[in-house]
Amino acid sequence: AQSSLRAPQAMGCAAACVTCAVVAALLIPRSAGQGVAPTVPVTCETTKGPITLEVHPDWAPLGAAHFLGLVDAGFYTDIGLFRCVKRFLVQFGISDHPEHKHWHHESIPDDPQRNISIGRGMLSYAGGGPNTRSTQLFIAFADLPFLGKAPWERPFGRVTSGDEVLDRLNTEYGDIPPFGSGPNQQKIHNRGNAYLREEFPNLDYILSCSRGEHPPARQRPPPPPPPPPPPPPPPPPPPP
């Protein structure tokens, strides 16, 4: 996965680590008497249906806490799935909401290596170098053993429901430049979703993300029984 984001310049890594550790303690609930945070479900509604994610703070505590903070802030609202490549991955995380754009530049330090390989349905940041994780994420469409080894690609969650939704996402536009002719990340930053909707009208989107599992769909009531057939017409009168 590729990102145009760079490592932050204003905050040193040590200070950022302290900040993220505090955020992690506030955002991730812990079981009573236990030091390991439980998994946290997050459901993202997309234009093709809901996808439920299981966030694993034990895999990448800083990355998990940062993602949950973005979810709680409503960052992942009307987000284009701008890099959707068959048998590879779907990448997203550029907002055109003015109140959310500052998050693009608020990167976090890398998490320690856990030797967790990226398989189908795994969720990770799309960083561009050490300590560059901010808002862009990807979900793997297939097992990708060559990803996840870089410090900025530590997986921190996986899809637990909506696997069939992943298969329905539109991949017609292919990869991003320079690997393909799909959406240009810098143009998304500059023009937002207007650029995507004008030049890539069939692109899919994340409509919203929130904590919790998607409620089961209500079963439709059975159709009412058909009306009884009309009574037969009366016999004709006998001839005179």
Secondary structure, 3 states (H helix, E strand, C coil): CCCCCCCCCCCCHHHHHHHHHHHHHHHCCCCCCCCCCCCEEEEEEECCEEEEEEECCCCCHHHHHHHHHHHHCCCCCCEECCEEECCCEEEECCCCCHHHHHHHHCCECCCCCCCCCECCCEEEECCCCCCCECCCEEEECCCECCCCCCHHHCEEEEEEECHHHHHHCCCCCCCCCCCCCCCCHHHHHHHCHHHHHHHCCCCCEEEEEEECCCCCCCCCCCCCCCCCCCCCCCCCCCCC
